[in-house]
Amino acid sequence: MKVSSIGIQNGIIDDKYGQFGMQFLDGIPTYSLPFDIQEVPAGTKSFAVVLDDKDAIPVAGFDWIHWLIANLKQTSVAENVSIRQDNDFIQGLSSWNVSLYGGMMPPDRAHTYDLTVYALDTELPLKTGFSYDELMAAMQGHIIAEAELHGIYPSVKDEVI
């Protein structure tokens, strides 16, 4: 399985998906990153997605969760779908304390963000607002494959990456 995104070019995440974008909710960037899943393994019933920032650990004290998705059935997720109410997937609680995409805002330097997609053999018994820990527990024994995509986002507009 593979995951790709037109929002990440040459390892750099486009400005619009974070603090240099144009769409915010209570100061949180909400214009979500698009991605595509290829080479889906046989037996896949749904996907789960985690977008996180492990570079936040020294600053925040924990892995910052930007987006959690469960029960995704499509292999192509368009940009800015997180904010829509008519999605065919459910969203978990991000570290921004919202159940939608909360974009990149690295406080100290450029950070690397990891988009991990899990192919699952079932749908998960979760409700909107589920936590990262609930997602990990629900996926136990159901992961067929996983794929990661990494991208860097700067902390200041002119930062050389």
C-alpha positions in Angstrom: 0.0 0.0 0.0 1.2 3.5 -0.7 -0.1 7.0 0.2 0.6 10.2 -1.7 -0.5 13.9 -1.6 -0.5 16.7 -4.1 -0.2 18.9 -1.0 3.3 17.7 -0.3 5.8 18.5 -3.1 9.5 17.5 -2.7 8.9 16.7 0.9 7.4 20.2 1.7 3.8 20.7 2.8 2.1 23.5 1.0 1.5 26.7 3.0 -2.3 26.5 2.7 -2.6 23.4 5.0 -1.2 25.2 8.1 -0.5 28.5 9.7 0.2 30.3 6.5 -3.1 29.3 4.9 -6.3 31.3 4.7 -8.9 29.2 6.6 -9.1 29.2 10.4 -11.5 28.2 13.1 -10.7 29.9 16.5 -7.1 30.4 15.3 -6.7 26.8 14.2 -5.8 26.2 10.5 -8.6 23.9 9.1 -7.9 23.6 5.4 -7.2 19.9 5.3 -4.5 18.1 3.4 -5.6 15.9 0.4 -4.2 12.4 0.0 -4.6 9.3 -2.2 -4.2 5.7 -1.2 -2.8 3.3 -3.9 -2.2 -0.5 -4.0 -5.0 -1.3 -1.5 -4.6 -4.8 -0.2 -7.4 -7.4 -0.7 -9.8 -7.6 2.2 -9.7 -4.0 3.1 -13.0 -2.8 4.5 -12.0 0.6 5.7 -9.1 2.9 6.4 -7.9 4.8 9.5 -5.7 7.8 9.3 -3.4 9.6 11.7 -1.6 12.9 11.0 0.8 13.7 13.7 3.9 15.7 14.7 6.5 13.8 16.8 8.8 16.9 16.6 6.3 18.5 19.0 7.3 16.2 21.8 10.2 18.4 23.1 8.0 21.5 23.0 4.5 20.1 24.0 5.6 17.1 25.9 3.7 14.7 23.7 3.1 13.7 20.1 0.8 16.4 18.6 -2.2 14.9 16.8 -3.4 17.0 13.9 -6.0 14.7 12.4 -7.7 11.4 13.2 -10.0 9.6 10.7 -11.8 6.3 11.0 -14.1 4.2 8.8 -12.8 5.9 5.6 -14.0 3.9 2.6 -12.6 6.0 -0.3 -9.1 6.0 -1.6 -9.0 9.6 -2.6 -9.6 12.4 0.0 -9.9 15.9 -1.5 -8.4 19.0 0.2 -10.6 20.8 2.8 -13.0 17.9 3.4 -12.5 17.9 7.1 -14.6 21.0 7.7 -17.5 19.5 5.8 -20.3 17.8 7.7 -21.3 15.3 5.0 -18.2 13.2 5.0 -18.4 9.4 4.8 -15.9 8.9 7.6 -15.7 10.0 11.2 -13.1 12.2 12.8 -11.4 11.9 16.2 -10.2 14.5 18.6 -7.0 16.3 17.6 -4.6 17.9 20.1 -6.3 21.2 19.2 -9.3 19.7 21.1 -11.5 19.7 17.9 -12.9 16.7 16.0 -11.5 17.9 12.6 -8.2 18.7 10.9 -6.1 21.1 12.9 -3.2 22.2 10.6 0.4 22.7 11.1 1.7 25.5 13.4 5.2 24.5 14.5 6.2 26.8 17.4 10.0 26.6 17.3 11.4 25.3 14.0 10.4 23.4 10.9 8.7 20.1 11.9 8.2 16.9 10.0 4.6 15.6 10.0 3.7 12.0 9.5 0.5 10.9 7.6 -0.1 7.3 8.4 -2.9 5.3 6.7 -4.0 1.9 8.0 -5.9 -0.6 5.8 -8.3 -2.5 8.1 -10.3 -5.6 7.7 -13.3 -4.1 9.4 -15.1 -0.8 10.3 -14.3 0.4 13.8 -16.9 0.8 16.6 -16.0 4.5 17.2 -17.9 7.7 17.4 -17.0 11.2 16.4 -14.5 12.7 18.9 -12.7 9.4 19.6 -9.2 9.7 21.0 -5.9 8.5 19.5 -5.7 5.8 22.2 -9.3 4.6 21.4 -8.3 4.4 17.7 -5.2 2.4 18.4 -7.1 0.0 20.7 -9.9 -0.5 18.2 -7.4 -1.3 15.4 -5.7 -4.1 17.3 -5.9 -7.3 15.3 -7.5 -5.5 12.3 -4.5 -3.9 10.5 -3.8 -5.5 7.1 -1.3 -2.9 5.9 0.0 0.6 6.7 1.7 3.3 4.7 3.3 6.6 5.7 4.0 9.9 4.0 6.2 12.6 5.6 6.2 16.3 5.0 8.0 19.3 6.5 6.2 22.6 7.4 8.2 25.7 8.5 7.7 27.7 11.7 8.2 31.0 10.0 7.4 32.0 6.4 10.9 32.5 5.2 12.5 29.6 7.0 14.9 27.7 4.8 14.1 24.0 4.9 
